[in-house]
């Protein structure tokens, strides 16, 4: 199907990905009528005019019925999450997102929703397949036998199964994408929930501004990841929702880099070289993770392709503008 006049809600619309998704859908002519997020409106990363912006805690079942009232399509991105420093130290909070997903599926079923998109995560993948930096790219079937990231990954994997069974038992058409490390402007870059690309930009900007040309890296710097720019994420999200892909599918870049190489890229953007120290006891996640994009290429003839150096340049520019902006009284 192609989204046309269907009424759409974006849950988690006040967050980083959700805010970008609302704007991207509107730019594509999609009828986004509502954005919902637990944060107070003045704390949303982006607010869009001509959309009903609601501050609702979707862990509460009654609020999920408010979110889905009169809606045909749901993009369910709402979750309590952050970078590795957050999810490794807040496992219970991450698990409680199961309330949001459970109640949103129930409300969607009862409200006659036609399509339901769920944003899962690469954290669902079996940890035994991610022990070395020289990782083989993860195929969708590598989620089983199950050994996901403790807390956050288990909740995501369970919610994937709920989507599957709501489709089987109740006919609610569901689509599931496993996001791989999304980054870009207009997101969080400090405070503990930021992810590696934003954290590296912040640290390099701080080092350059302070004249103390040093940077602390979590882990030994050899752990590997792929990072997906936000524009690829929003494009893939809409395409997967509209597709006939009836199984969880990777949505991530296949451009694999080490954390040290990520720092190299940010240093080059900033025009500076820094002395590196390594915090080996800091949360760092698995040693290696990359996205196998065979299935998304087969289904859509497309994969995330914005180069890391290009996306990081835009991200760095935005974070620098925020950090170095004059303080107004």
N, C-alpha and C positions, 0 to 999 in steps of 0.2 A: 504494500500500500504506500501511497504518498500522502503525507499530512497535508490537508487542505483546510477545510473549515471546522475540523474537530476542535473542541475546546480542550485546552491543555493546561495542566498544573505542573510546576516544577517544585518539588519538595527538596529543601536545602537550598532554595533560591537566594538566600542571603549569604551563602558561602562562596568560596573562591570559584569552584567549578560551576556551581549552580547559577551564580550571577552571570558568568560568561555564557552559560547555556541559554538563559532567558534571552539575552541580547542576540545570540546567534540564531535562535529559532525565529525570533521576530524579524531579523534581517532576511530570513529565508521565507517569509510570508506565512509562518505558522501562527495560529490563533492562540497565543499564550494569554490566558485570561487571569491566571493566578500564580503567585510565587509565595511559598510558605517557608518560614525558618524559625527556629527556636529563639534566635537572638532578638533583642529589641531592635526596632527598625533603624535607630541611629547607630547601630553597630554592624549593620549589613555592609559587606564589601562593595556591593553595587545595588542600587535601587533603580528600577526602570519605570518611567512614566507610562500611563495607560495600561498598567497591569495592577491587579488587586494584590497588594503586598500585605501579607498577614503574618503577624508574630504569634505562632502557635507551637506548643510542645507536642510533637507528633508521637511521643511515647504514650500519650493519652488517647484512648480509642475514640472518644467523642470528637476530639480535634481532627482526627483522620477523616471522619464523616464530613466535617466542615470543609476540609481540604478537597474532598472528591465530589462535593455537591455540584451536580450539573456538568461533570467532567467526563470526557470520553477517553483521554490519554493521560497517563501518569508517568512522569519521570521521577523516580524515587532515588534521590541522592542524599537524603538527610541521614546523618550519622554523627556520632561523637567520635572524632578521630583527629589525627595529626601526623607529624613525622615520627620517626622511630623513637625519639626521646620521649614522646607522649605515649605511644601505644605500648611500649615495653613497661611503662610505669603506671599505666591506668587500664589494666586488663579488664577489671570489673566494669568500669564505665563503658569501655568498648563493647563488652558483651551485652550491656543493657540496650544497645541499638536494636537488638532483636525485638524489643517491644515495638519500636517504630515500624520495622518491616512487617511484623505480624499484623499489627493493627491497620497498616496501610493496605495490605493484601485483603484483609477482611472487609475494609471499607470499600475498596475498589470492586470486589465481588458484589457486594450488596448494592452499590451505587450504579451498577451497569457499565463500569469502565470497559472499554473495548481493547485497549492495549496498555501494558504495564512494563516499563523499563526499570531494571534494577542495576545499580552500579555496584558491582562486586570489586574484588581486588586481587592482584597477583599474590597477596599474602595468603591466599587459600592453598597455594601449592605445597607439595610435600617437601619438608625441610631437608630430607635426605638427598634430594636432587639439587640442593643449593649450597653444598658444603665447601666448594672450592671456587675461587675466582674464575677459573677456566670452565665456566658453566656451559652446558649444552642448553640451547634455548628451550624454554618450557612449552610443551604442547598441552593443549587443553586437557587431555586425558591424564596428565601428570598430577592432577589434583587428587587422584586416588591410586593406591590406598591412602587414606587421609592422614596427614601429619602437618597441618597448616600452622601458621604463626599463632603462638599461644594467645588466647583472648580474642583479639581483633580478627585474625584469620579464621578461627573456629566459627565466630558469629557470621562472618561473610559466607562461609561454606554452608552453614546451616540454612541461612536465608536463601541461598541459591536453590537448595533442595525444596524449600517452601514454595518458591516460585514455580518450580517444576510440578509439584503436586497440586497447587492451586489450578494450574492449567489442566492437568490430567483429571482432577476430580470435579472441578467447577467450570471449566471452559474459559477461564480468564487467560487470554493470550499474553504470555510473558516473554520478555527479551532480557538477557543478562550479559553484560560486558565486564570483563576483568581488567580494570584500569591498572596500568603500570606507571607509577611515579609521574604524576601530572604536575607541571610547573608553568609559570608565566607571570605576567604583571597582575596587579590588583588582587594580590593574595597576602597571606601572612608571612612575615620575614623575621619575626622575633617573638619572644614570649613563651616559647617552648613547644608550640604546635607546628612550627615551620618545618619544611622538608629540606633535603640536602641542597638543591639548587639555590633556593632563596637564602638558606643559612650561609652558603659560601659567598654569595653576593654581599650579604650584610657584613661578614667578617672581613672581606677584602676592602670594602668601602671604609669600614672602621679603621683598618690598618693604614690605609692610604691617608685618611683624614687626620689621624693622630700622629703620623710620622713614626709609629712603632711598627716596623715592617715585619710582623710575625703573624702566623695563623695557626690555630689549634684545629687539628683534624681528628674526628672521632674514628677510632679503629686504626689500622695500620696503613690505610690509604690504598691498599691493593684490592679491597672488595669491589666487585663489579656490579653495574646497574645499567639499565636503559631508562631514559627520561623522555616523556612525551609532552610536547608543547601544547598549550591549552587550545589553540585553534584546531589542531588535529583531533584533540579529545572531543570537542563539541561537534565537529563534522562526523566523526565516527559514531558518536552517540546517537545522532539523528538517523544516520544510515542504518545502524543496527536495529533501532526501534522500528523503522519502516520495512525491514528485511523479512525474509522467511527463515532466518537463522534460529532454529528452535533448540539451541543448546548454549551453555555459557561459552563465550568466545573472547580471546585476547584482544585488548585494545591498548596497544603500546608500541613505542618505537623499537626497532630491532638494532639500533645503533648502540653497541655495547661500549662502555668506557669504565675505567677505574675511577675511584674517587680522586686519586691524584690527578688523573687526566681532566676531571671536572674542574679541579682547582687551576690546572694549567690554562684552561679555557677562560676562566674568570680573570686570572692574572693578565692574560693577553688583552682582554677587553679593557681592563683598567690601566694597562701600560705599566705594570709593576711586577717585581718579583719579591716573594716573601720567604722568610725563614719558616720552615714547617716543624711543628711539634705534633706528636701523636698521642692522643689520650686512649690508651688501649683498653681501659675499663669502662669506656662510655658505651651507651647503646649503639649498636651498629647493624643489627639485623643479620640476615644471612650473608654468606661470603660471596655469593654470586647469583644474579638473577637477570634473565633476558627473555624477551617475548618472541615466541615462534609465531610468525604471521602467515603461515601456510593457509590456514582456514579462512582468515579474513580476506586474503587475496583471492582464494577460490570463490568465495561467496560474493564479494563486492568489487573485485578487480582493483582494490585500493588498499593501502596501508598507511599509517602515520609516517610522514616523510620529511617534516621540517627539521633541518639539521640542528643539532644541539648548539653549535656555535652561534647560529642565527637566532634561535629562540632565547639563548642565554644573554645575547647582546640586548634584546628588547627587555628582558627581565631585569638585567643589571641597570639599565637606563631608568626604568621606573622606580626601582628600589632606591637608587641614588637620589632621584628627585624627591622622594619622600624623606629620606634620612637627612639630606642637606638643605631641605626647605627652611626658609627663615621662620623663626618662631614668632607667631603673632599673638598679641595680648588680647 
